[in-house]
Amino acid sequence: MDTMDTLDIYTPTNFRKNQANIFKSILSQNKPVEITIASEHLGPNDGIVAISKKRLRRIFKLKTNGSG
């Protein structure tokens, strides 16, 4: 299953309130989360995705191998 299909989504306020638990969850489950950011230029659905270092390394490896 692709975890990008099931992102947990947080507002900046909820992210700040729960950030310690969110970070632990990102690491233990290797599951990215989205933090929504309202933007005048890009609309209300702009945001940031936080991922584990392990997942980032895998992305870079795929990209380096020409698969990404």
Stockholm file with secondary structure:
# STOCKHOLM 1.0

chainA/1-68         MDTMDTLDIYTPTNFRKNQANIFKSILSQNKPVEITIASEHLGPNDGIVAISKKRLRRIFKLKTNGSG
#=GR chainA/1-68 SS CCGGGGCEEECHHHHHHHHHHHHHHHHHHCCCEEEEEEETTTEEEEEEEECCHHHHHHHHHHHHTTCC
#=GC SS_cons        CCGGGGCEEECHHHHHHHHHHHHHHHHHHCCCEEEEEEETTTEEEEEEEECCHHHHHHHHHHHHTTCC
//
